[in-house]
Amino acid sequence: MLIYGAGGHAKIIISLLRDAGFEIHAIFDDDPVGKTCAGFSVSKYDPVLHPAQPLILAIGNNRTRKKLATDVSHSFANAFHPSSLIAPDVQFGYGNVVLHRTVIQTDTIIGNHCIVNTGALIDHECRISDFVHVGPGAVLCGNVTIGECTLIGAGSVVVPNVVIGKNCVIGAGSVVTRNIPDGAIARGNPARIIKQTHYGKENLAVSATYGRDGNELHSTGI
């Protein structure tokens, strides 16, 4: 197995792969000079190195992960920690990482290059689009839909039947009780929209602010 990325998220993925019995052949990073990661040396990405080995993008930032997915020529693998509980009919795309002690229930569909982080719970019939990050301890109740490149913050709860759009950020510990439109930053219990955003080529840009607490939140990307 190959890993692209050498930060903290990569260390967790290395732990996952070791526990699952995979051999790690190389770790790549865009700035490898002088770096090691969990005892492994780090090198610049080389498309001709280990061409038969699949690769995991160990990048927590959703939009960066999306960009890299188009730049890498290796095939992508899914990686599931042995402690995760996944219903047999759950459907996955490729490049997904399901971390320690997660639960994914029946009839859920997960796209490509998603992160289901430590201890997250995804209940029945959820639909998770590409490049989504479900944070540690987050709970998606039944029949929840999450759009592309959305971050569900650590410890958040999304109640049944809610639809969250693409390019959204749900703040840690929030309780989402109603639909959230594309490009929204929301937080609180119940979650309310703090800012509505639009995107340039790389970065998130603020276009509107909601509520008296809006100025407290600043963002330059997911």
N, C-alpha and C positions, 0 to 999 in steps of 0.2 A: 504494500500500500504506500502511496505517496501523499504528502501533506503540503498544501500551499498555505503559508502563513506561519509565523513563529512568535506569536504573542501569547497572552494568557489563554485565549480560547483554544489555541493549538495545543497547549499543555493538557487541557481537559480532553481533547480528542485523542491525544497520545495515550492518556490513561484508558479511555474507552477501547481503543484498538488493542492495547496490551491485554486488557481484561477479556476481550473477545477472541484472543489468540492470533491476531494478525501480526505479521512481520512488517516493520516500517523500513522501507528501502531508502527514502530520501525525504528531506524537508526543504522546501523552497521558500524564498522571501525576496521581495523586490530590493531590499537593502540588507544583504546577508553579511556584510563585512564585520568580522569579529563576533558574530552571533553564535550562540548555541541555544538549543531549546530542549529542556528536559534531558540533557545529556547528549543530544544529537547535534552534529554539526549542521550548519545551514548553508545552502548554496543558492545562487541565482537560478530561476526556472530555466530548464533546458528541455525543449520538446522532444529531443532525441534520447534523453536519459530514461532508462527503464520503460520503453514504449509499451510493453505489455501490461504494466502495472496500472491499476486504476488510481484515481486521485480524489482526495477530499479537499474542498476549499475551507480552510480553518480560519475564516474571517467572520467576525461577529457583525460587522457593518453590512446591512442588507444591500445597499446600493453599490458598495465596493465589491461585494461578492457577485452581484449581477454583472458588473463590468468584467471581472476576471473570468467569469464563466464563458464569455465570448472570446477570450484571449488564449485559453488553454486548449492544447490539442490532444491531451490525454483523455481517455474515457473517464467517466465519473462513477463512483460507487456510493451506495448507501452504507451507513455504519450505525448499528444498533447496540447499545450496551446490554450485556446479558441480564441485568436486573430490570430492564424495561419490560412492561407487560403490554403486548400489542395483540389485539384481536386478529384472528387468522384471516378475516376478510378485509382488513385495512389495505388500501391501495396506495402505493408510493410511486413517485417518479424516480429521479436519480439525484445523486449528490446530497441526500438528506442525512442529517445527524440527529439521532435520538439518544439523549444522554441518560445518565444514571437515574433509576427509580422513577421513570416516567410511565404514564398509563395512557394508552390510545385505544378507544373503544370502537365497537363494531360499526361498519358501514361508513367509516371516515375515509376521505380521500385527501392525500397530501401531495402537492406538486413537486417541483424540483428545487434543490438547494435550500431546503428549509432547515431551521434549527428548532428542535423541541428540547428545551434546556432542562436542567436537573430538576426532577420532581414535578414537572408540569403534568397536568391532566387534561386530556382532550376527550370529551364524551362522544356519544353516538352521533353519527350522521353529520359530522362537521366537514366543512370544505375549506381547505387551506391552500391558497394559491402559491405561486413560486416566490422564493426569496423572502419568506416570512420567518420571523424569529419570535417564538413563544417563550417568554422569559422564565427563569427559575420559579417554580411554585405557582405559576399562573394556572387558572382553571377556565377552560372553555366548556360551557354546558352544552347540552344537546342541540344539534342543528344550527350551530354557529358558522358563519361564513367570514373568512378573513381574506382581504384583497392583497395583491402582490406588493412586496417590499414593505409590509407593515410590521411594526414592532409592538408586541404585547408585553408591557413591562412586568418585572418580577412581582409575583404575588397578586396580580390583577385577577378579577373575576368577570367573565362575560356571561350574562344570563342567557337562557335558551332563546333560540330563533333570531338572535341579533345578527345584523350584517355590518361589518366594518370594512370600509373601502380600502383602496390601495394607497400606499405611501403615507400611512397614518402612524402616529406614535400615541400609544396609550400609556400614560404615566404609571409608574410602579404603585401597586396597592389600590388601583382604581377599581370601581365596580361599574361596569358598562351595562346599562339597562335599556338603551335605545340605540337605533342604528347610527353609525358615524359615517359621514360622507368622505369621499376621497380627499387626501391631503390634509386631514385635520390632526391637530394635536389636542388630546383630551386627557383630563385627569380628574380625580376626586371620587367621592361616593355620595350621590351618583355622579358618574363621569360627565363632565360638560366640556364643550369645546373651548379651549383657551386661545388657540390661534388656528386660522385657516391658511394653508400654504400652497405655493406652487413651486415648480422645480425648473432649474436651469439644467445644463448638461450634467453637472456634477453635484451641485449643492442645493440644499433646501433653502428657499427664500421666503420670508414672512410677507404675506400680502394683507392680512387682516388680523385684528386682535379682538378677543371676546372676553367680557367680564372684567371685574375690578382687579383680578389677580393676573391679568395677561402680561403685564410688564415684568413679572417675576420669572418668566420662562423664556429662555433664549436657545436657539438651535441653529446649527449650521449644517446639519445632516443627520441621517438616521444612523 
